């Protein structure tokens, strides 16, 4: 008989599992390949073998089976990884299994039972009549109530706690799950949620981890909505309401629609628009954006038209832009919310709103242009002030350059002035890494990386095997483009030797420069190890061209990083002339960089 881990491995294919997290995963011969999710890299080195059911990254050295993958990508210990994969595989784990006794899993079980308790109260108890009438009035049908496990918390100080204790949970566990509150006076606890409609909150795997509770009393003195506090299993900044039900539709539609309220999500799903989730009433966080990115790079945001809603859009959009998402804004005419649009005008009308969403930069550009006079100096200043912070956040260099050009044209100034203002905006925003301005990369990526070292080695290795392309390499690569301490000196002497001799010969080169014998040997082994035997001259030329492009791009990035530091110094010294000159150089290099996308 198979053990639970063996049964899970037999039922879950590692490629299918990885696809849930790596949309870019592509077949490469007998294996599968993608950019590693565990370290920053531009060239894919993350490999999966379907035959062996293992994965390995040749960049960072991580590897293992499905359990190691899920542990690392979800940040779980083995018991939680086992539980998660068992659910995916449809494998029933015995409760007495020691691997299931972790505190995290105890809290997950507790929340599942609490949700079922609340759901039962909603369906059958006379005390929930007001809640049932409210849902009926809102048009929430019985199937939806069951699908979303909606519930009702009776107005009792210990109803849920007594139920959970009868099921074997302790007062401390109930408190740790966020389901109870310590009494201000005396000893003991009381139920956190009382007399409220209950919305269970699930993570993207479908585990219930917390709750939102809505008061139905119009005269309520407390907050209309209250939520589970931060717990071991509930982190509000990493949760997207409804994602567990929406992710299939998100993949199919290739777009995530994000709204504010739970009822907006539920109504949208009930009426067939299912790629919709909510941000739990907050601006998007980096953790939420990274989760969204697992399923699609397209995001449409529909927040309220009031000041708070617009602020949430702006904050969330900044984070999404930094992660390279394609962000659009759904303009909710007249301040309506999606739930209201669907009930009054139908789901087709809601889909029209989604389809007509504008790219975020176009949305803010048009909105600002409609509010100011671009022929006036004040109007121009407002336009630049509004747009520059968003331009600063754009990760894609081509898009960023496009908007610098468009804003410069709109306010009738030179592009260099806009670039300078982008840089100044960066210097005032300590929370934004300097190198994300215009380059869209981190300082780590702008400096010499391990990947760049490998590219330098590979370029010389291919050129060593195919010396007919040496002249082409010399024409396009200067020694400063090569990474590492070893390769630039070798490359410099190689250029000198090549230019001296009418017929270049490696043996003759090594006789003149014997100090490079071991390095040339390494290059020979590298090409044997990393390139197939049928690697042709055409393949070699294509590989050389691709590597040169990467090295040139990284060389420009390093130059930009240097200029950024010089700009920082000139700004500190308030040297306006130097700042202007450096900003112009920065803009020119940024324009060159944009050509590589």
Helices and strands as residue ranges (DSSP letters): H 4-11, H 14-19, E 26-28, E 31-34, E 46-49, E 54-57, E 63-64, H 66-74, H 78-89, G 98-100, H 103-124, G 126-128, H 129-137, H 142-147, E 151-153, H 159-166, H 171-176, E 180-182, E 189-191, E 196-202, E 208-215, E 225-227, G 236-238, H 243-253, E 256-259, H 262-270, E 276-278, H 286-293, E 298-301, H 307-322, E 326-329, G 333-335, H 338-345, H 347-355, E 358-359, H 360-369, H 377-393, H 397-411, H 415-428, G 434-436, H 443-446, H 450-465, G 467-469, H 470-476, G 479-481, H 487-500, H 506-512, G 514-516, H 517-530, H 537-573, H 576-594
